[in-house]
């Protein structure tokens, strides 16, 4: 039997495609987070997750978990930044 070589169904896992959010989604994130209340929430998320430090002896699972949290906050910030840039 021949191995499957089709990429159909795998496009969702393409990092470049994942970074390209739709215009509507970018604007929705900006509507939530580019307001005074949203900026306060993002400030809290930065302090809680981006500034979190783990010791060098932390298990891999903890490191992966913390990196996942940081990635989510960074992604939200990126979407808000994209909305601001598109408006200029």
N, C-alpha and C positions, 0 to 999 in steps of 0.2 A: 504494500500500500504506500502511495506517495504521501510525504508530509505536506500539510497545508502551508501554502505560502501567502495566502490572501491576508491582507491587513484589514479587511473589512471588520468593523467592530472594535478595532484597536485604536481608532483615531482619537478617542476620548483620552487615551493615555499619552498622547503626543504632547510633550511639555510646551512646545510653541503654540499649539492650538489651545491648550489650557490657559495660557497667559492672555489670549485674545478674548476679552469679554465683549459681549454685545454692547452697542451704544446704550440700549435701554437699561441693561444691568449696571453699567457704569453710572448712569444718571440716578438709578435707584439707590445705589450705595452712597452717592453724593447727597441725595435728599435725606438720607438717614444720618450720615456722619459729617457732613459739611455744614453743620448748624452749630449754634452755641452748645446745645445739649450733646450733640454727636461728638463735638470736639472734646468735651469733658469725658465722655465715655472712652474715646480713643486715648486720651491722656491716661486714664485709669488702666486701660489694656496695656499700654506701653510700660507703665510702672510695674504692673503685675506680672507681665509675661516677657517683655523684651529685656527688662532689667534683672530678671531672675537669674541667679547664679547657682550652679551646682558644683559640688566638689569634684576634683579629679577622680575620686574613688567611686563616683556614682555609677550604678549599673547601666548597661547599654539601654535598657528599657526606659529608664528615667531620662537619659540623654535624648532618646528618640521622642519621647513625650514632650519634653521641653522644646525641642526643635520644631515639632508640629505646632505647638502653641505660637511660637514666634512666627512661623510661616503664615499662619492665619492672620495675625495682626499685620504683618508686612503686606499681605495680599489686600487686605481692606484699605490700608494706607495707599497702596498702589492704585486701586480703583478710584479712590477719591482724588488722587493726584491727576489721574487721566482725565477725569471730569473737569477739573480746573483748567488743565492744558487745552482741552477741546473748546472751552468757552472763550479762550483768549484769542 
